[in-house]
Amino acid sequence: MSMSATSHSSRRGGVALGLLAWFIALLIFFPILWTVMTSFKSELDAVSIEPKLFFTPSLDAYREMQERADYWHYATNSVIISLGATLLTLLLAVPAAYAMAFFPTKRTRGTLLWMLSTKMLPPVGVLVPIYLIYRDLGLLDSRIGLIIIYTLMNLPIVVWMLYTFFKEVPKDILEAGRMDGASPVKELLLILLPLTLPGIASTGLLSIILCWNEAFWSLNLSSQAGAPLTSFIAAFQSPQGLFFAKLSAASTLAVAPIMIFGWFSQKQLVRGLTFGAVK
């Protein structure tokens, strides 16, 4: 009787947790759903004081949006900048994390903490010097300029994540490779990278998402030629006011690729982020 009551209580607890999870998920997803719905409304319906759940769908906002700005130009920039910044970040972070994980010094921990502390600095605090440097180097409104700043922005987080993944690898495996004559380069490329590939992949996926969603630097360091989709969204704010239907259409098209990408890569992302959690 006691076991039956315990089982029934566990089922009720499971149902309650499930309902709570669904409620939180819907709460988080609702702004996205509302944005998508608004993108199919007319401007009059979009700014209606009483929110309209039932309306006649229209593609006018998407047509007017495309006439006003070239979506594919901004989308191409976002893809090139996100992938380029992620590849450059990994190229710099992998050897740095490898050195810190397997050849530590007395200052390694302090260096890691210092790198992470740079993320606490508000970006606006360094905007003026970076803007002046970019102006003098001719990097304003360029893809390479955003790739560099995105790399610097994500490098501390990527190094920390890779450092954590590398520390989970048993040192005996690397020592066996050294006994067989493996150089540090071969040790990194042929032993460590294959063992930590899930962690590296998840770190790369997270870096792509962070680059894709970055708005501060793209709005301040680019305008047209090198501007990504975050600038594309901001283009629909005008002195006459906000056009909510067209703004929602632009936002929908901007977030749709990264949402689809995240949906298909979620298993790899979770697998990588939990790498080494269970021995």
Buried (B, 14 or more C-beta within 10 A) or exposed (E): EEEEEEEEEEEEEEEEEEEEEEEEEEEEEEEBEEBBBBBBBBBEBBBEEEEBEEBEEBEBBBEBBBEBBEBEBBBBBBBBBBBBBBBBBBEBBBBBBBBBBBEBEEEBEEBBEEBEEEEEEEBEEEBEEBBEEBEEEEBBBBBBBBBBBBBBBBBBBBBBBBBBBBBBBEEEEBEEBEEEEBEBEBBBEEBBBEBBEBBBBBBBBBBBBBBBBBEBBBBBBBEEEBBBBBBBBBBBEEEEEEBBBBBBBBBBBBBBBBEEBBEEBEEBBEEBBEBBEEE
